[in-house]
Amino acid sequence: MDLSFCSLRNKDVVNICDGKNLGNISDMIIDTSCGRVIGIVVPASKGFFNFFKSNNDIFIPYNRICKIGKDIILVDIIIQNCNTCNTNISTDNQCNCNPCLQNFNIQTLLDNINEK
């Protein structure tokens, strides 16, 4: 199935672990060397006209996306706040301190995803 980013960003992202609506996709991370989608980014909190928006976005690896439906995207994640980079990341069970979205390192992210 082919989907554009515009159609994806209008879908609600829902975590099946707790049923929480995480919001809409704000960004997508792509490995340009192979054209592979690495993951999606969802704002950690919804601010009033982005005045009170948190800088801590939630990175969701592509392999944690369970289903893309007509109106929602189901993900299976545990969200932890990384004490090192202060970024909300989705993990299987523990914080691996990646990616730090302020100083994003695509190679570190690819290495960690390939290890799993």
ZIRA-V702037 format. One record per residue. N is the residue number from 1. PHI is phi as a letter, one per 40 degrees, with the letter a starting at -180 (NA if undefined). OMEGA is omega as a letter, one per 40 degrees, with the letter a starting at -180 (none if undefined). D_FIRST is the distance of its C-alpha to the first C-alpha in whole Angstrom. Layout:
n=N phi=PHI omega=OMEGA d_first=D_FIRST
n=N phi=PHI omega=OMEGA d_first=D_FIRST
//
This chain:
n=1 phi=NA omega=i d_first=0
n=2 phi=c omega=i d_first=4
n=3 phi=b omega=i d_first=7
n=4 phi=c omega=i d_first=10
n=5 phi=c omega=i d_first=13
n=6 phi=d omega=i d_first=15
n=7 phi=c omega=i d_first=12
n=8 phi=c omega=a d_first=12
n=9 phi=c omega=i d_first=16
n=10 phi=c omega=a d_first=17
n=11 phi=c omega=i d_first=16
n=12 phi=c omega=i d_first=18
n=13 phi=c omega=a d_first=18
n=14 phi=b omega=i d_first=20
n=15 phi=c omega=a d_first=22
n=16 phi=c omega=i d_first=22
n=17 phi=c omega=a d_first=25
n=18 phi=b omega=i d_first=27
n=19 phi=g omega=a d_first=25
n=20 phi=c omega=i d_first=26
n=21 phi=c omega=a d_first=24
n=22 phi=c omega=a d_first=23
n=23 phi=h omega=a d_first=23
n=24 phi=b omega=i d_first=20
n=25 phi=c omega=i d_first=18
n=26 phi=b omega=a d_first=21
n=27 phi=a omega=i d_first=20
n=28 phi=b omega=i d_first=17
n=29 phi=b omega=a d_first=19
n=30 phi=b omega=i d_first=17
n=31 phi=c omega=a d_first=19
n=32 phi=c omega=i d_first=20
n=33 phi=c omega=a d_first=22
n=34 phi=b omega=i d_first=19
n=35 phi=g omega=a d_first=16
n=36 phi=c omega=i d_first=15
n=37 phi=c omega=a d_first=14
n=38 phi=c omega=a d_first=17
n=39 phi=i omega=i d_first=17
n=40 phi=b omega=i d_first=17
n=41 phi=b omega=i d_first=21
n=42 phi=b omega=i d_first=22
n=43 phi=d omega=a d_first=26
n=44 phi=c omega=i d_first=28
n=45 phi=a omega=i d_first=30
n=46 phi=c omega=i d_first=30
n=47 phi=b omega=i d_first=33
n=48 phi=c omega=a d_first=34
n=49 phi=f omega=i d_first=33
n=50 phi=g omega=i d_first=32
n=51 phi=c omega=a d_first=36
n=52 phi=b omega=a d_first=36
n=53 phi=c omega=i d_first=33
n=54 phi=c omega=i d_first=33
n=55 phi=c omega=a d_first=32
n=56 phi=c omega=i d_first=31
n=57 phi=c omega=i d_first=27
n=58 phi=b omega=i d_first=25
n=59 phi=c omega=i d_first=23
n=60 phi=b omega=i d_first=20
n=61 phi=d omega=a d_first=19
n=62 phi=d omega=a d_first=15
n=63 phi=c omega=i d_first=16
n=64 phi=c omega=i d_first=18
n=65 phi=c omega=a d_first=15
n=66 phi=c omega=a d_first=14
n=67 phi=a omega=i d_first=12
n=68 phi=b omega=a d_first=10
n=69 phi=b omega=a d_first=11
n=70 phi=c omega=a d_first=12
n=71 phi=b omega=a d_first=15
n=72 phi=b omega=i d_first=15
n=73 phi=b omega=i d_first=14
n=74 phi=c omega=i d_first=16
n=75 phi=b omega=i d_first=18
n=76 phi=b omega=a d_first=21
n=77 phi=b omega=i d_first=23
n=78 phi=b omega=a d_first=27
n=79 phi=c omega=i d_first=28
n=80 phi=b omega=i d_first=31
n=81 phi=c omega=a d_first=33
n=82 phi=c omega=a d_first=34
n=83 phi=c omega=a d_first=38
n=84 phi=c omega=a d_first=38
n=85 phi=b omega=i d_first=35
n=86 phi=f omega=i d_first=35
n=87 phi=b omega=i d_first=31
n=88 phi=c omega=i d_first=29
n=89 phi=b omega=i d_first=27
n=90 phi=b omega=a d_first=25
n=91 phi=b omega=i d_first=26
n=92 phi=c omega=i d_first=26
n=93 phi=a omega=a d_first=30
n=94 phi=a omega=i d_first=32
n=95 phi=c omega=i d_first=32
n=96 phi=b omega=i d_first=31
n=97 phi=f omega=i d_first=32
n=98 phi=a omega=e d_first=29
n=99 phi=c omega=i d_first=28
n=100 phi=c omega=a d_first=30
n=101 phi=c omega=i d_first=28
n=102 phi=c omega=i d_first=32
n=103 phi=b omega=a d_first=32
n=104 phi=c omega=i d_first=29
n=105 phi=b omega=a d_first=29
n=106 phi=c omega=a d_first=26
n=107 phi=c omega=i d_first=27
n=108 phi=c omega=i d_first=29
n=109 phi=c omega=i d_first=25
n=110 phi=c omega=i d_first=24
n=111 phi=c omega=a d_first=27
n=112 phi=c omega=i d_first=27
n=113 phi=c omega=a d_first=23
n=114 phi=c omega=i d_first=24
n=115 phi=c omega=a d_first=27
n=116 phi=c omega=none d_first=25
//
